[in-house]
Amino acid sequence: MDRKAKIFLSWLYVSLCALSIFLIVPLARTIQKFVSDNWARSVFGYAVLAAVGAAFLILSAVLLLKLKIRTPSQYFWLAAVAAAYAYFTLSLWKNPEEAVHFLEYGLLGFFLFRAFRFHIKDKSIFLAAFLAGAFIGIWDEILQWAVPGRYWDIRDVGLNALSCALFQLALWKGIKPKMPEKNISHRSIKINVILISVNLILLGLCFSNTPARVRTYTKVLPFLSFLEKQEAMSEYKYKHEDPEIGVFYSRLSKAELLQQDRERAQEFGDVLTFWSDKPYAEYLDFFPGSVHPFLHEIRVHIFRRDRRLDLALSSDDPNMRKENLFIAYKENQILEQYFENSLAGSPYQWDPQKSKNIAMEIDTSAFYRSPVSADVFAALNEAIVWGLIFTLLVIIWSGYFFLLLRKKM
């Protein structure tokens, strides 16, 4: 096989791997439900742990038996990376299906490394493979945002990038493939600078994809109007501090929350009552936070409260019971303080005695931070983000052109 055929084949593998990841997105909820109904969600976590263990054993066997490598440090790095994969998988055990990102992007990282070998002959190949994987991971989340019932999550972008990074670390320090060139070439630097730039710009565009902007471009492109009903990819959030509760986030200011609760309580109570016997997911689709912030947020707080209470009552572990009761109690505090009138007109209001009973089992004065409506962008604004991106782009491209001038001198 000639060089051009090898290059084509290597990038074909990358494309097929990325396409497979993208095709799974619309099916993810169906797969998750099937596994949960027939086995348990933890199957995802165990599958990832098993794959990581198998990969470690296979790579170690190749190093020891085929390549005759006797350097302890290489096995240490492989073990360290495997341990890191296991640690992050276990840290996601409450949502073990998210750990599947590690398998998807670990495999993608392998194919990207093989493909970049034809273009980069020095150690910067590991950075390039990581950056390309991170770029595909962002597009993965963009596609997920566009699929009904799914949403954008910057944490998943981070998981995708983390998996690529860990795999490249295993290659760099564990496998240690031979690099034809010791010095990093200007061509390699240019490739990496371009990859850094496109990652930064794409992330910036995602941050700028606010509900108002979505409505703007869907007017020009009506066939994309369904995106207006999707959970916002990015929007400004208020961080609210309450001395009795802790911290919670909202698309509305405290004054707006209280005003809407006071003036539209009857309307909101009727809506909650009408939807009380209908699926939660359908409610969220019908009342997206970007369009109906109050109705969206009150229902999410109610769901989190009731879900945690159910988990507490069904748990045999006293620590888990206490943790879930605490979360349920604090979410109910938020509801009673900022959604009081609307809650009273719905079937979701708790009997005061229920709160008192829960309060006897927990430390009600402990700090609580509600994750409802919280995201990494909550404390940022668009001007700050683009200012930071522009600064980073100026720095990295100035550095690249400086090196280019030095080479010509």
Order of alpha helices (4+ residues) and beta strands (2+ residues): alpha-alpha-alpha-alpha-alpha-alpha-alpha-alpha-alpha-beta-beta-alpha-alpha-alpha-alpha-alpha-alpha-alpha-beta-alpha
